[in-house]
């Protein structure tokens, strides 16, 4: 969801890549609740962080505590940001309760990432 929001608000300002430590597939419920706010993530692909090893990133943003703990070191100067959001339920059946949990997480991510994409991220400083 974070990738979709950053692409939506900042796609013309910066390149967005996302990955995880345990990729599988893009969650159908996430696709559904993102469509509710006009962002289509149905073509996104779940990627493993190993696909990006050795690449330089100006910003590395982790969105859950597990990712923050297992995130590798990338070369070059960068700013690491940890914006922790709860992991929504991974139920196979999409109930109204599950949708509401996804919506809460989506709205939290949306608020934080939209503000960062529009207002700007912290600046890199030279040492």
C-alpha positions as CSV (number, residue, x, y, z in Angstrom):
1,X,0.0,0.0,0.0
2,X,2.9,2.4,0.8
3,X,4.4,1.9,-2.6
4,X,1.1,2.7,-4.3
5,X,0.6,5.8,-2.3
6,X,4.2,7.1,-2.9
7,X,3.9,6.4,-6.6
8,X,0.5,8.2,-6.7
9,X,1.7,11.4,-4.9
10,X,5.4,11.5,-5.8
11,X,5.9,9.4,-9.0
12,X,7.0,12.5,-10.9
13,X,9.4,13.6,-8.1
14,X,11.2,10.3,-7.3
15,X,11.5,6.6,-8.2
16,X,9.7,4.2,-5.8
17,X,10.7,0.6,-5.2
18,X,9.5,-1.7,-2.5
19,X,10.4,-5.1,-1.2
20,X,10.0,-7.3,1.8
21,X,11.8,-10.1,3.7
22,X,9.0,-12.6,2.9
23,X,7.4,-11.7,-0.4
24,X,4.4,-13.7,-1.6
25,X,1.8,-11.9,-3.7
26,X,0.0,-8.6,-3.4
27,X,-2.8,-9.0,-1.0
28,X,-6.3,-9.0,-2.6
29,X,-7.8,-7.0,0.3
30,X,-5.0,-4.4,0.0
31,X,-5.8,-4.1,-3.7
32,X,-9.5,-3.7,-2.9
33,X,-9.1,-1.0,-0.2
34,X,-6.6,1.0,-2.3
35,X,-9.1,1.1,-5.2
36,X,-11.5,2.7,-2.8
37,X,-9.2,5.7,-2.7
38,X,-8.5,5.7,-6.4
39,X,-5.1,4.0,-6.4
40,X,-4.6,0.8,-8.4
41,X,-2.0,-1.6,-7.1
42,X,-3.3,-4.6,-8.9
43,X,-0.2,-4.7,-11.2
44,X,2.3,-4.4,-8.4
45,X,4.5,-7.4,-7.7
46,X,5.7,-8.6,-4.3
47,X,9.6,-8.5,-4.4
48,X,12.3,-9.8,-2.1
49,X,14.7,-7.2,-0.7
50,X,17.6,-9.3,-2.1
51,X,16.6,-8.0,-5.6
52,X,17.9,-4.6,-4.6
53,X,21.1,-5.5,-2.7
54,X,24.1,-3.4,-3.9
55,X,21.9,-0.5,-5.2
56,X,22.0,3.0,-3.7
57,X,18.8,4.6,-2.3
58,X,18.5,8.1,-0.9
59,X,15.8,7.0,1.5
60,X,15.1,3.6,3.0
61,X,11.7,3.4,4.7
62,X,10.6,0.5,6.7
63,X,6.9,0.1,7.6
64,X,6.9,-2.7,10.1
65,X,9.2,-3.6,13.0
66,X,10.2,-6.9,11.5
67,X,11.4,-5.2,8.3
68,X,13.2,-2.6,10.3
69,X,15.2,-5.3,12.2
70,X,16.0,-7.3,9.1
71,X,16.6,-4.5,6.6
72,X,20.1,-4.8,5.0
73,X,22.6,-2.0,4.7
74,X,22.6,-0.4,1.2
75,X,25.7,1.4,-0.2
76,X,26.1,5.1,-0.2
77,X,24.7,7.9,2.0
78,X,21.0,7.5,2.8
79,X,18.4,8.3,5.3
80,X,16.6,5.4,7.0
81,X,13.1,6.1,8.3
82,X,11.1,3.7,10.3
83,X,7.4,4.4,10.1
84,X,5.8,1.4,11.8
85,X,2.2,0.5,10.9
86,X,0.2,-2.5,12.2
87,X,0.1,-5.5,10.0
88,X,-3.5,-6.0,8.8
89,X,-5.1,-9.5,9.2
90,X,-4.2,-12.0,6.4
91,X,-7.5,-13.8,6.4
92,X,-8.6,-15.6,3.3
93,X,-12.2,-14.6,3.7
94,X,-12.7,-10.8,3.2
95,X,-15.2,-9.9,5.8
96,X,-16.3,-6.3,6.7
97,X,-14.1,-6.6,9.8
98,X,-11.1,-7.5,7.8
99,X,-11.8,-4.7,5.3
100,X,-12.1,-2.2,8.1
101,X,-8.7,-3.2,9.6
102,X,-7.1,-2.8,6.1
103,X,-8.8,0.6,5.8
104,X,-7.4,1.7,9.1
105,X,-3.9,0.7,8.1
106,X,-4.3,2.2,4.6
107,X,-5.5,5.5,6.0
108,X,-2.6,5.7,8.4
109,X,-0.1,4.9,5.7
110,X,-1.9,7.3,3.3
111,X,-1.7,10.2,5.8
112,X,2.0,9.7,6.6
113,X,3.2,9.0,3.0
114,X,1.1,11.6,1.3
115,X,2.5,14.3,3.6
116,X,6.1,13.1,3.0
117,X,5.6,12.9,-0.8
118,X,4.0,16.4,-0.9
119,X,6.0,18.3,1.8
120,X,9.3,16.5,1.2
121,X,11.5,14.1,3.1
122,X,14.3,15.1,5.4
123,X,17.3,16.3,3.5
124,X,20.6,14.4,3.3
125,X,23.4,16.4,4.8
126,X,27.0,16.1,3.8
127,X,29.6,15.2,6.4
